[in-house]
Amino acid sequence: MELFDDSNTSGYRLWSAIVSPRGAALVLILGAVLASLSLALAPAPRVADTPASSLPTGAESTQVALAQARAADSDVAPAVVVFDRGGQALTPADRQLIDERTAALQAIGLPGGSPAVTAPDGSAALVSVPLRLGADDLSDSVTELRKVARADLPDGLRAQVTGAPAYEVDLSAVFNGANATLLLTTAGVVAALLLLTYRSPALWLVPLLVVGLADQVSVRLLGWATEAFGFQVDDAITGITSVLVFGAGTNYALLLIARYREELRRHDSRRRAMSAALHRAGPAIIASSSTVVLALLTLSLADDPFNRALGYAGALGIATAVVAALTLLPVALVIGGRGLFWPFVPKVGQPDPSGDGLWARIAREVGRRPWRVLIASGIVIGGLVLLLPGFHVGLSQDEQFRETPEAVTGQQALARAFPAGAAEPTVVVTPSDRADEVTAAAADVEGVASVRPGPASGGMTQLDVVLTAPRGSDDAAATVERLRERLPADALVGGPDAEDVDARATARHDQRLVIPAILAVVLLVLLLLLRSVVAAVVLVATVVATYAAALGAGWWVSHDLLGFPAFDRGVPLLTFLFLVALGVDYNIFLSTRAREEARHVPTPRAIAVALAVTGGVITSAGILLAAVFTVLGVLPVVTLTQIGVVVGIGVLLDTLVVRSLLVPALVTVIGERFWWPSHPSKNPAGSEHVRGTLNETSRT
C-alpha cells in the first residue's frame, strides 16, 4: 500500500483517534504523568570524571591509566606554580622571594612537594605542590595556591598555577553554568525565530513549550539510561543533545503546523484538519526522525566512549522530541483552535498563498531552466569543496579553549623555560624487574629529555619520561610512537601525549567504520520511504556533497577568520553525522511531498508543486536549525564552536541551495526515471490535476 495513498484509512483513523476528545484527554493525562515522573524521580546522568573515560578500554594509554589507578595515591598529581618574567632572567630578589614562599605554597597541598627548581636559563622557577584530583576542595586548593603565589610580587614577576589539578579546575570553570546558558540562549533563539516565522502573539509559544518540555524530559530520561546501560556523559554531550532536541523538534513542529494550516483551508473541523495534517505529514516526520535516530545509533559502533555516549543521548533526545511533536503538539494546537494563528487565521476556501508566492516563482524558474540552475548550484557547491585541501585535524590540549585559562598559559610559560614535557611527562609502566632495562632503552630514544623512576606497586614500576617536544605537538606524538616501537612489549606507554596518539587512532577508526554505516542507514530509509533506487542515490549524493562543501567553508571560517590552527579530531565525524542525518530531513520533506503530488501530475510539475508548498516552511526550519547549532559557540570550547560553524553553514547550504535549487533541478532533468523502479502513479504522464498550489494548476 502506498504511504500517501488516500485509501490508507488505518493510518488516518490512528491520527484521528489522537486528536479526538477522548484521545486528546488521554494524551494530556499520560503526558503529564510521564513528564512528572521523569522530572521528579529520574537520577542525574552519570558524568565522566576519569582520564580513562575519554579513550577506549583497549588503548595502551588507557591501560596505563588503569594501572596508575590501581597504585596507591593514584589520584594525586602535582599542581605546578610557575614564576617568570615573560622570558627575562629572574633577579636574585625574585629567587629569594620564591624560596621563601615555597613553604607557604606546599602547606596548601599534600606531603611530598619539591623545593623550588630554577630553569637552566634562569628565566623561570617552579614549585611542585601535590593535590588530590577529584577532591571536593580541589578548586579551593588551586584558588588558594594562586592567591598565595601572587601576593605582593615585585613589578614584572608573575605567578601562574598549571598541572593536572589546575586543568581540572579550569575546565570545570569553563562549563560552570554553561548548560544553563546554552539552554537559555537556544530557547531565546528558537522563540525569536518562531515569532518572526508566524508573526502571531500566541502560536510561537505552543511549539516552544512542547519542545522545551521534551528537552527537559529527555535530560531526565538520560539519567535513567546512564544507570541502566552503564555509559557516561559530560556537559558537552548534554549540551549537544539539547541543541538536537530544540533544533529537530522545532523542525518537526514547523512542518506539522504548516500542513495543519494548509488543511484548515479545506476543512471546517479543526480536528479533521489536524487528522489530515498528521496523515500527510506524520509519515515524513517519522521517517526523518527515524533516520536521525538510526544514524545517531551507528555511533554505538565507535570505539570512542564520547561518540558512543553522544549517540545514545542524541537518539533518546530525538525520540522524545518526535513523540512530543506527534502527540502533545497536535493536541495543544487543536485545543487552541484557529485563533492561535491570529492575525493570519486560515479560513475554509481561502486560496493557498503559496500558489503565487516567492517559492512558487522559484519553482517555475527552476522548471524552465533546470540545466542553468543545476550548473550554477553545482559551481557554488564545488567552489566550497575546493577549500578543503590542506585542512588539518588535531588540536592539542592547550588549543581546546577560545579563552585561554591560566592552566594553559602557565603550561606555555613552563614549556618555554623547562624541557617541554616537564609538567606533564609521558608515563611508562613496566614490570619492576625490568625497570632498569626499560629506563636505559627509553633514555636512548630520540626526543626524550630525561627518564626518572616513579612509584612502584604490585610488581609494576612507573617511569616518568620527559619529552623535548611541546605538549600536544606532532613531534611529541612521534616520540611516543618511537617509544612504543623500541620498548619491550610489556612496557606500556601512556600519559597526555600518548592519550593524544590513541585518540587520533580512535578517531580514524571511528570515521572508517561509522561514516559508511551512516550512509547505509540513510540510503535504506530513503529506499523504504520512496521505493526508488534513483531517488535514494541522488538524495544521498546531494547531502554528501553538502557536507564536503560545508566542511570546506567551515575550515575557511575556523582557520582564516577565527584563527584556529586545526579542526578538533571529532569534528569531521560528528559534523558528517549531523549534516547527513539532519540534512536529509529537508530532502525527505520535499521528496515525499513530490511523490504525493506525482500520483496526479508529471514529475517535473510534482517537484515544482512540492517546492512551492514546502519552500517557506523548510527554509524557516533550516534557518532555525542553523541558528540553534550556531548557539554552541556561546561555550568557550573550540570543538563545539567548530561543530556549530560547520553544521550551521551546511544546514543553510542544504536549505537554500541544495533543497531549493539543486534537487528540484535534478528531479526536473531526470524526470519520471527519478522514481524508478516504483513510480507513484500508474500513469506518469496522466492527469494534470493537483492540490491548488500553483497558478498554472488547479484541483479537479
N, C-alpha and C positions, 0 to 999 in steps of 0.2 A: 504493500500500500504506500502511495506517495506521502512524503512527510507533510506536504502542503495541499494535499487533496481535500477538497471540501467534503468529500464523503467520509473522511476520518472523524466520525462523530464521537468516538470514545474519548479522544483527547479533548474535544470541545466540552463534553459532559464533565470531565475531570476539572477543567478550569472553571466551568460554571459552578460546580459544587464549592470551589474555594471561595468565590465571591458571593455565594448565596447568603441570605441572612443567617442561617444555621452554621454554614461553613465559616463565615466571617467571624461569628462569635467564637467558634471552636479555635480558629487560628489565633485570635486575640488572647484567649484564655491560655492555650498551650504556649504561645509565645511569651506571655507574661510569666508563667510558671517556670518555663525552662530558662528564660533570661534571669529571673530572680535567683533560681537555684545556682546557676553558674556564677553569677556575680557575687553571691553571698558565700558559697561553700567551696568553690574551686581553689586549690592551693596556688601559691605563686609559682611561676615557671622556674625550673631548675636552671640556675645561672652558672655558666662555665667559669671556673676560678683556678684551674691548674694549668701549668705550661703544657702538659701532655694533651690537654683537651683540644688544642688547635691543630694537631697533627694526627695522622692515622697511627693506630697502635703498633703497626709493623715497622714504622720508620725507625731508623737507627737512633736518631736524636730522641725519639720518644722512649726507646729502651733505656737510654742514658738517664733521661728524666725520671723514669720509674725506678731505676737503680739508685739514683740520688734520693728519691722519696723513701726508699727502704732504709737508708742510712740515718744514723742519729743526727738530730738537728738539721735535717734536710731542708727545712723551711727557713733556715737562717741565711741571709745574704747581706753583703756589705753595702751600706749607703756610703757613697764616696763624696766627701766635701772637698771641692777644688778651689784653691786660692790662686788667682793670677792677675796680671796687669795687661791683659789683651795682647800678649806676645812679648812684652818688655820684661827685663830681668827683675826678679824680686829684690827689694832692698834688704840690707841687714836688719833694719827695723821691722820689715814685713816678716822675715823669718822668725825673729824673736817673738812677735805677736802670735804667729801661727803655733809656735812651740808652746807658748803659754796657754793658748786657747784649746789645745788638743785635749787636755784633761777634762775640761768642761763639756766638750763635744762627746767624748767617749762615755761620760757619765750618763748620757741620754740613752745609750744603746746597751746591748748585752756585753758580757765579758768577752775579751779576745780581740779587741780592736788593736790596730797597729799605730805606732808613732807616726808623726808627720814625715812624709817622704818627699824630697825635693827632686824635681826633674833634672835630667843630666845637663840641660842647657840653662838651668836656674830660672826658667820663666814661669814655673808653677810649682805648687806643692799640693799634696793630697793627704787627707786623713780618712782612714777607713773605720767605719762605725757599724758593727753588726746589728741588724734588726731582724725581727721575725716577720716573714711575709704572711699576709692574711690576718695578722693580729688586729684586734678591734681598735687598738690605739696606734696603729701604724701611721695613720695620717697625722695624728697629734705629734708623734715622734719626729716625723720628717719636717713638720712645721716648726717644731722646737729647734731642730738642728739648723734650719735656715735662719731662725731668729738669732740664735746664739752666734752662728758663724758670721753674721753680718753686723753684729753690734759694734759700733764705734770703730769702723775700719778707716784707715787713712785714705786720703784722696787717691783715686786711681786704682786701689786694690779692691777686688770684688771676690765674693764667695758664692759658690753655687753647689747645690746638692744633686748628685746623679746616682747611678747604680740602680739595681733591680727594685729596691724598695721605693725609690723616688719615681721610677717609671710607673710602678703600680699605683701610687698615689696620684700622679699627674694624669694618668689615663682615666682613672676613676673620676677625677675632677672634670675631664673633658665631657663625660657622659652624665655628670651630675645634673639632674633636671632636664637632660636632653630629650627624653621621650615625651615629657610634658610639653616642652617647647615645640617638638616636631608635631605632636598631635594637634596642638592649638593652631599652629601655622597651617597644617594640612586642612583642618576643618575650616579655617578662615578663607583659604584659597578656594576650597570647594564651594563654600557659601557665596563668595563673591561671584564666581563664575556661574553658579546656578541662578543667582539673581539676575545677572546680565543675560543669561540664556532665556529665562522665562519671562522676565520683566513683569513679575507678579509678586505682590507683597506676601503671599501665603504659600504658593506652590513650592518654592525652593526649600521651604522648611521640611516638607514631608520626606523627600529622599535623603536630605541631610540627617534628619533624626533617625531614620531607618538604618542608614549605613553607619552612622555613629554608634548606634546600639549594636550592630553586627560587629563592629571593631572591638568594642569592649567585651562582648561575649566571646569572641574568638581569642582574645588575650587570656580570659579565664579558662576557656577550654584548653588552651595551650598548657596551662598549669597541670591539668589532668593528664594531658598527653605526655608531658615530660616525665611524670611519675609513672605512668603505665608502660611506656616504651623505652625509658631509660636514656633518652638523649638530653642534651643541654642546649640552652640558648643564651644569648647575650643581648645587650642593649641594641646592637646593630641589627640583629635578627628581628627583634620585636619591632624596631623602627621600620624596617623594610616591609614587614608583614602589615603594619598599619597603613603604609603607603599603598600596598597592593589592595587591601580591603577598601580603602576610600576610593582609589582610582578605578578599579574594576567594578566595585559595587555601584558607584555613581554612573559608570558607563552603562551598566545593565539597566539602571533606573531611567536614564535618558532614553534608551531605546524603547523601553516599555511605555513610558509616558508619551513619547512621540506617536507610537502606534495607537495608544488609547485615545489620544486627541483626534487622530485620523478616524477612528471608529465612532467617536462621539458625533461626527458629522453625518453618520449613516444610521445611527440607532437612537431612538428616543430614550430607551432604558440605559442608564449608565452601567448596570450590572451586565447587560447583554453586550454593551460596547467593550467592557473590560474582558469578558469571556472571549470575545472575538480577538481582542488585542493579545491576550495570553495565548490563544490558539495559534495565532500567526507569529508573534514574536517570541513566545516561550521556547519553541524548539531551537531557534537560533541562539538564544541566551544560554540554554542548556548546553548546546554544542560548543559555544565559545568558552563557557566556564569549565566544561569538561576538558577541553584542550589545555587550558591553563593549569588545571589541577593535575592532569596526567603528565604534562611537561614538568611541572614542579616535582612530581614524584619520581621522575627519572633521576633527580639528584640523589635519590637513595642508592644509586649505583656508584656514587662518588666515593673516593677514599677520604676526602677532606671532611672531617666532622662538622665544620661550619656549613659547608654546602648541603650535607645531608639534613642537618637541623633546619636550615632555611627552607629546604624542600618540604619537609613535614609541616613546618609552621605556616608557610605560604599556602600550601594546599588546604590546610584546615581553615585558614582565613578566607580564601576564595570560596570554599564550600559554604561557609557560614554566610558570606555576603550574598551568594546566589539564592540560598534558601530564603533569606530575608527579602530579597528583591522580588521573588516569585510568590511570596505568601503575605508577609506583613505590608509590603508596599502596595499591592493592588487592593487589599482590604482597606487600607488607610485612604487611598485615592477614591474608592467607591463611597466610603463613608463621608468624605469631604465634599463629594458632588462636583458638579460643573463649576460651582462658584470658586473652587481653588484656582481656576485659570484666569480669574478676573485680573485685568480688564479685557483680556482677549479670550472670551468664553466661546468655545466651539458650539455651533448650533446645527441641528439636523438640516441637511440640504445645503449647507454653506459650502461653496466651492473650496477645494483644497488649494491653498495659496502656493503650494509647490508647483502647480501647473504652469505658472508663468513667472516663477521666482528666479533667483540667481542660479540655482543648481539646475533648473530646467534649461536655462540658456546655455550653461556649461555643457550639459548633456547633449544638447543639439549640436554645439560646436564640435565636440569630440566625435559625434556620429558623422558629421560632414567631412571632417579632416582627420581621420584616425591615424594615418601614417605620419602626418606632420606632428600630431600630439605625441605619438609614440617616439619619434626621433628626439623631440625636444625634451621630453621627460627622461629619456634614456641618457641624453647628454648631461642632465643635471645629476642623475644618479652616478653615472660613470665618472664625472668630474670629481665628485666627492670620494669615490673609491680610489682615485689616483692619489689622494692624500695619505693613504695607508702605508705605502712603502717607507720603511725606516722607523716605524713606531717601535717603542721599547716597552718591555713589560718587566716589572720588578722594582718595588720601592723598598728601601731599607727602613729599619725601624725609625730612624731619625727623620725620614721623609713622609711619615704617615699623617702628620698633623699640618693643617693650614696655619694655625697659630702655634708657633714653636714653644713648647713648655720648657721649664727650667731643666728638667732631666735631660732633654736633648741638647740644649746649649751647654750644659755642664759637661756632657759627654764629648761634645765637639772641642771644648777647651782642653779637656783631658787628652784627647787624641792628638792635639797639636803639640803637646809637651812631652807626653809619655808614649811608649810603644802603643800602637793604635788599639790593641786588644787588651790593655792592662785592666780596664774597669770591668769588662765582660769577657773573660777568657773562654776559649774553646775548652771543652771538658772531654777527657779521655778516661773511660772506665776500663780497667784491665785486671786480670787475676793478680793477686798480690805477689805471687811467686815469680811473676814476670814483669813486675813494675820497673825494675832497673833496666831490663832489656827494652821495654817499650819507651821508657824515658829517653834512652840514648837514640832509639830509632826516630822518635818524634823530633828531637833536637836537631837531627840532620836533615829534616825536610825543609825545602826552600819555602820561605815565608814565615817560618817560626822564629820568634824573637827569644823566647825562653820557655822552659818547662819546669814547673815546680810541683812537688808532691802535695797532695791534699789529704782529706780524711780517708781512712780505711775502715771497712766494715764487712762482715760476712765473707771474708776471703777475697774481697774486691777492693782495689785502691783507685782513688780518683786523682788524676793528674790535671793540673791547670796549665793550659798551653796558651801563651800569649802570642798573638799574631802580629806581624809588622803592618799588615794592611788595615785600613779603617774598617770599622764595624759595618757590615752590610754591603761591602763593595764586592765587585766581581773578583778582585784579587784575593779577598778573604775566602770567597766561595771556592776559588781554585785551590787555595791552600788546604781547605777542608777535604776536597776531593783527593789531593795528593796524600794527606794523612791516611785516608781510608784505603788508598791503594797500597801504601807501604807498611802500615802497621799490621800485626798479626790479626787473623780473623776474629779472635776472641777479644780483641781490644776495640771497644765501641767509641765512636766519636760523636759527641753531642755539643750542647751549648748553643748560644744565639745564632752564630753563623751557620752551624750545622743544621739548625732548625730551618733557616732560610733556604739552604740547599734542598732539604727534604720537602719543604713547602713548594718550591719550584717544580720538583719532580712530580709531586702530587697534583699540582695544577695542570701539568702537561698530560698526565694520565687521565685526569677527570675530563679534560677537553676532548681527548681522543675517544673516550667512552660515552660521555653524556651527550655531546653535540649530535652524533648520529642517532642516538635514542630519541632526542627531542624532535628531530626531523621525521623520524619514523612515526612517532605519536601524532604529530600534526598532519602528516600525509594520510595516516589511517583514518583520523577523524574526518578529514575532508572527503576521503573516498566514501566513507559510510554516509556522510551527510548529503553530498552532492551526487553520488553514484556516477562520477565521471572521472576517468583517469586524466584526461587532458586538463580539466578544470583544477584538479588537485595539484598536479605537477606545476601548472602555470602559477597558481597562487603561492605555493611553497617557494618557487623560484623568485617571485617578486619580494617576499618577505626576507629571504636570504640576501637579495640584492640591497634591500633597505638596510639590513644590519651592516653589511660591508660599507655602505655609504655613511651610515651613522657613526660607525667606528672611525672612519677616516675623518669626518667632520669633528667628532669628539676628540680625536687626537690633536687636531689643529687647535681647538679651543683649549684643551687641557695643557698642551705643551707650549704653544706660541702665545696664547692670551693669558692663561693663568700661571704659566711658569713651572708646571710640574715636570720633573725630569722623565717620568715614565708612567705607564699605567700600572696600577696595582695588579698583582698576578691573578686576582679573582675577577677582574673587570671583564675580560673577553668572554668568559663562560657565562657569567651572570647577566651581562647585557644581551648576549645571544638568547638566553632563555627568555628574558622579559620581552625582547623585541619580537622574537618569532612567535611566542605563545600569545602575547597580548596584541601584537601587530596583526596576526591572522584573524583576530576578532573582527576587525573592521572589514576584512575581505569576506568573512563569513556573513556578516550583516548584509553586505552588498550582494554577494552571490546568491544567498538564499532568497533574497527578495527578487533578484533577477530570475532565478529558477521558478519562483512562484508566478511571475509575470510571463515567463516563456511558455507556460501552458496555453497562453492565449495569443501571443504575438511572436514574430520572428525574434531571434536572439539579439540582434543589434538594437531593435526597439525595446526589448525587455531590459537590457542593461542601461539604456537611456532612462527608462521609467524608474528603475531601481536607483540610479544615481540622483534623479530629480527628487525622489521621495525621501531617500535616506541621507542625502548630502548634508543637509543642515544639522541633523542630529548627530551624525557620525563626526562631522567636523567639530561640533561642540564637545563631543565626548573625547576626541583626540586632543584638543587644546587643553581640556580639563586634565586628562591623564598626564600629558606632558608637564603641565604646571605642577601637578602633585608630585611627580618624580623629581622635578627640579627643587622641590622643598627639601629634599635630602641634603641640599647644600647648606642648610642652616646649621648643620652639625660640622664642627671644625675637623672633620676626618676626611682625608684626601680620597680614600676609596669610595665613600658614599657620595662625595661631590662628583667624582668621575662617573659613577653609575648614573647619577641624576642627569648629568650633562649628556651622556651618550644616549640614554633611553629617551630623554626629552627631545633631543634632535631627531632620533629615529621615529618616535611617535608622530611628530609633526610632519616628517617626510612621508611617512606612511599615510597620514590623513590627508595632507594637502596635495601630494604629488602622485603617490603610488595608487591609493584607492580612488582618488578623484580623477586622475588623468590616465596613468599608465595601464591600470587594469581595464577600465572601460574601453580604451583604445585597443588593447589586445583582444578583448572579447569581440569587439566590433570587427576586427580584421579576421579573427579565426572563424567567427560566425557560428553556424549550427554545430560544427565539429567540436566546439568548446564543451558540449555536453556528452561527447562520446564516452562510453557506448550506450548510455541510458538517457535519451532525450526526454525532458519532462512532458512534451506534447507528442501525441501520435501523429500530428500533422504540423511539423515545424513551420511550414510556410503558410499556415492556415489563417484563422480568424485574426482580424485586426483589432479586436476589442480589448480594452484594458481598463483598469480601475482609474477613472478620470484623474490623471495627474499631469499630462502634458496637453497643451492647447491643441496639438495636432492629433490627439487620440481622444476617444470618448468611449464610455462604457456602454455596451449593448445590453 
